[in-house]
Amino acid sequence: MPTLEQRVQRLEDLDQITEITMQLARHFDNGYHADGVVSLFTEDGVFDGGPFGRYEGLEAIHGFFDTVTEQITFAKHHLATRVIQFAGDGTGATGQWYMWGTHTIGGEAMFLALTWDMSYRKTGEHWRISSQRLDWQFLTPYHSGWVKTPMAA
């Protein structure tokens, strides 16, 4: 059985992982603030946005988020139902978050639903995101909905 100290550390780690993930969503909602986004990733971080591309390393991730607002002019990310699993050594974790979004993409109002599949790494006293992969369920225009158009191109 884990000690009280280990149990408290796990709760503090869970809180920090939740906080950096929510910070990421806030940076996305704040014009995809590239400096803020990369501040949450490890040096070797990976962002896999599915139809929006895969970016490895802070420079590539920054470059994508620095220009994505040319395509996505409004975004609101709603996160829910997180599951976080810790690696045995206490320096790694994986997580999954359900996400519902309302966005303006290419001038069109869109609904999207997906999961954020996350990997986290503890560096010193702080957790960082080592990878984020978006698993898309639908990306659909507001006017047609996900039944008629489950994945807009």
Disulfide bonds with the S-S distance in Angstrom:
none
